[in-house]
Amino acid sequence: MKVRIEKDSLGEVEVPASACYGAHTARSLQNFPISGYTAPEEQVVALSHIKRACARANGELKGLAPRMVKAIEAACREIAGGALREQMKVDIFSAGSGTSINMNINEVIAHRAAELMGGKARVHPNDHVNMGQSTNNVFPSSIRVAALPMLRALIASAARLERALRVNARRFDRVIKSGRTHLQDAVPIRMGQVFGAYAYAIEKDIARLKGKTGPLSELGVGGNAVGTGINTHASFRARIIRNLNRETGERYRVTKNGVEATHNLTDLADTSSGIVSLALDVQRICTDLMLMASGPNTGFDEIRLPPVEPGSSIMPGKINPSILESARMACLKAHGNHQTIVMAAQSAHLELNTTMPVAGFCLLESLRIMRAALDNLAERCISGITVNREKCRRYAMQSPSLAAFLNPLIGYDRAAQVAKQAVREGKTVPEVVRERSLLTGKEIARVFDPKTLTTPYKGKPGAR
């Protein structure tokens, strides 16, 4: 492999002759051969947006010549569009502040900007591309710049899932089924009420996630080493944010406290907490649907899921709840990522957190996979669910917990005797009531009318 020799503050280092990066990146590739995981694409794009905004701000303040600003901006736009991605090679498990990754993109931008200027100008990755910046505030800002639009996208996907659940709530509202508590037969409930509850859970998750967008939009970029803004003009931060918003269409804002923004990852942990709250509800919904779809002959068989693939390599004709399983695994990954993010947030020492790359990687991964999982769940599963109405009704009317509707009429103790006899003799509660002559035929028809078993009634206790 052909190499070129570059120098940094530690001395000379060999760099592949074809590489767009420089000495710092070359050392990082030697120092951190850990996982093969590199900065997420969304963060690379975010870094390029930030670098462009900083170059524009420095140009406005006469710190960079217009020609160099133009070249740096052009290089940043190319990277944001997907160019030179193979040059972003530094492992996530590298310098804890993100210095190695920040310098990787600084060197690539500098190299490409010099090419755009004809190859004769010297564009320095630190003095020019990184002017007025420190990794300590650029890197955490890049996580936020990447995460905010991804969070909005996740909210949109959750809203699509909520709508799909609400459609089913309306479609199945007249389907009565047996409720189950402690995995035992309970009083009836309508399938529409079940799906309505799922939809409302997701609605609340969406509200929680929306509350994370404000804190996530605060950026400490321009704060430099410890967030105090050394070596920068008083208006530098505001200029960066103005240019960044113009470039991205978002509404980022200067943090109220640059020091806090430099060493604190709590906003990332809080955003992740909203994701795992959503994941909890999605997991629960998927588990319920898997149970209700179990069978078809030896399970509940209350609902049928759309078949998406053969379910077994050895049992012909078997269909598994694969989409639900996929979504549950995505939720589990979000939980694991959250634990990493929380521990990373706890790992700050004095003025800096040195676990930022892994925290950012995990947050962006959770946002990405949860969005995809929710879209897939809504489109390939929820929207195609059908209901076995007859089996649902049969389970509901066979439940011994129908005896609960006798409590106001004959008392809890006598109702318990009815329930026990029904289980013992394999009869329904209405059949036992009729045999014991506890109610008239008319009263039995009224009390156990499927249309009224799932709603409150108006009147005095015992008057149902």
Secondary structure, DSSP 8 states (H G I E B T S, - for coil): --EEEEEETTEEEEEETT-S--HHHHHHHHH--S-S-B--HHHHHHHHHHHHHHHHHHHHTTSS-HHHHHHHHHHHHHHHTTTTGGG---BSSS-TTSHHHHHHHHHHHHHHHHHHTTS-S---IIIIITTT--HHHHHHHHHHHHHHHHHHHHHHHHHHHHHHHHHHHHHTTT-EEEEEETTEEEEEEEHHHHHHHHHHHHHHHHHHHHTTHHHHTEE-TT--TTSS-TTS-TTHHHHHHHHHHHHHS---EE-S-HHHHHH--HHHHHHHHHHHHHHHHHHHHHHHHHHHT--SSSS---EE----S---SSSTT----HHHHHHHHHHHHHHHHHHHHHHHHTTEETTEES-HHHHHHHHHHHHHHHHHHHHHHHHHTGGG-EE-HHHHHHHHHH-GGGGGGGHHHH-HHHHHHHHHHHHHHT--HHHHHHHHT-S-HHHHHHHT-TTTTTS---SSTT--
